[in-house]
Amino acid sequence: MQYDAIGLGRLIAHGEVSPRELADTALQACAQINPKINAVIESWSPDLADVAPARESNSPLAGVPFLIKDVGVAMAGRKLYLGLLAVMMIQADTSANLGKPLEIEFQYQKF
């Protein structure tokens, strides 16, 4: 079966899978595929302590793992690559960030 982010959030909400299981699965998939496509420049096991408050707020994405591009987003203990920020709101809703994707070299230039 395949699920989108909302579907994965529903699995977590119904207790069918834990945020840790999803994060571990995503990290394993990344480790397997990334050497071929070079899309993720840094990954880590997320600190899931902040997932509980997101679940209490009934966020549909609570606990769903994601990558975040880092233009203007500094994270304590993480390298800052100044890539494109994709979804700041998702970070607040899920608290299961597990890495950063590769950024394009000239994204700040106007063409």
N, C-alpha and C positions, 0 to 999 in steps of 0.2 A: 504494500500500500504506500501511497505518497500523500503527504499532507503539506498544506501551506502553513504559514506562521499562525494563523487563527486556529487551524485544525490542531496544530501542536499545542497551542494554548488550551484548547478544550481537553485534550488528553491529560494535560497537567491538572487542570481544574477538576477533572473527574477521577484523579488518582490512578489513571491507567499507566502513567509514566512519570518519573520524577525529573525535575530540572537537571539534576546531576546526570541521570541517564542520557538525556538529550544532549547535554554539553559534551559528555564523553563520546557519544556517537558522532557528533559534529566534528570534534577534534580528531577522531580516528579517520573520518572521511577526508578531512583536510590533509592529514599526514599522508594519506594514500594518493590523493589526486594532485595536491599542490606541486610536487616536484615536476609534474608534466606541464602544468599551466602557469606556474609562478604567479599566483594571484594573491597570496597572503604573505606579508612580510614579517609578521610577528603574531604569535598566538600564545595563549596561556589558559590554564584552567580557571574559570571564573570564580570569584568569591560570591557565593550564593546567599550570603547572610541577608542581603537586601531584597531577596525575592519575596519573603513573607509579607512585608508591607505592601508590595505591589499586588500580591494575591488578595490581601485584605481589601484593597481598593477596587477589586473586581476588574483589574486590567485584563483584557483578552490576551495580552502578550506576556503576562507574568511568567517568568522562568524560561521563556523561549530564547535560545541562544542566538547571537547575531554578531556580525562584524561591523565595526564603525570606522568610517573614514575620518581622518583627524585634522582637517583644516580648522584651526582655531580651537581644537579640543585637546587640552592637556590633561593627562591622567597621571596621578601620582605613581611613580615607580615604572612608568612606561616611556619608551622613546617617542619623541614628537617628530613626525615626518612631514607635517603640514600638507596633508592630502585633502581631498574633498570631503566635507562633512555631509553624510547622507541623511542621518536620522537622529537628531538630538532627542526628540520626543520619545523615540523607541527606547533609548537608554534609560530614561526616567521610568518608563512603563515596565521594562523587563528586568533590569539589573542582572543580566546574565551575559554580559559582553565577554567574548572569548578570543578576540583578536582584532587585527587591522589588515585590510586588504592592500594590495599594491596600488600605488597612485601613478597617474600619468605624469610624464616629466614636465610638460609645459602648460599645466592646467591654469596657471595664473595669467598667462599671456592673452591679450586680446588679438584676435585674428581679423 
